[in-house]
Amino acid sequence: MAVFEFSFFSTSLHRSTEVTAVIPAEGPIFPGQPPLSNEPYPMLILLHGYSGTHSDWLRGSSIEQLALAHRLAVFCPSGENSFYLDDVKRDALYEQFITKELPDFARRVFNVSQKREDCYIGGLSMGGYGAIRNGFKHPETFSAILAFSSALITDGISHMPDEPQPMPEGQGGGAMGMSPYYFIHTFGKPGALVGSDADPKALAKKLVDSGAPRPRLYMACGSEDFLIEPNRDLHRYLESIGYAHSYTEGHGIHSWEYWQEHITKSLDWLKTTEA
């Protein structure tokens, strides 16, 4: 197993950015353990949550051991607090970065498969939203989506006023300290959000109506998680439009204990479902 923490200049972000990569590599072979092959590895783009960093998955989970067990190359980019959307005002195109530039870079530099069926996207919280939204929008790139405790907050934001009042001096923001100005900068005018390409429901409906290949989807959220209701809501919506997916919930909060459980289960699930 090899772990890389590297930086490279991103033309999508117009600056150098950091990535953690976990790549299966030769090591001691123990009895009963097959040697690694020279075949290109499937690739998982794995996204962190709000206020997180590219190293979160390496520090918070056993992704290193899981990548080796599943013969999977994992790339964890730095998404800052972008929700993995293109920020045209800052010329920081996070959607473009994770859906095109990073997969292309990984394929040039590492022994990674060129095939769509071997390319997956996943994430937790903000990264769960980013995985679902970008997976739905780019089915030509990703064949599967793994989403844990996803911050599916677009329906809630859509009810905000388009021009929020200034916040009282010294008063913090709303959920997780985010201010209304942050939401508007990130997602655009709330009144135009439903039905836009930042709306996971609209993107899922477009996929179903178009007959395009649909990425397989694994969703999980803890029943005590503050994000459980929007996850249930998307699950019910996907059922109503006929988008087949795996949805699970159980005891758990917004924590690494829950995400560790479900990154493990979701990688097993990938092997048991058809591309």
Secondary structure, 3 states (H helix, E strand, C coil): CEEEEEEEEECCCCEEEEEEEEECCCCCCCCCCCCCCCCCECEEEEECCCCCCCCHHHHHCCHHHHHHHHCCEEEEECCCCCCCCEECCCCEEHHHHHHHHHHHHHHHHCCECCCHHHEEEEEECHHHHHHHHHHHHCCCCCCEEEEECCCCCHHHHCCCCCCCCCCCCCCCCCHHHCCHHHHHHHHCCHHHCCCCCCCHHHHHHHHHHHCCCCCEEEEEEECCCCCHHHHHHHHHHHHHHCCCCEEEEECCCCCHHHHHHHHHHHHHHHHHCCC
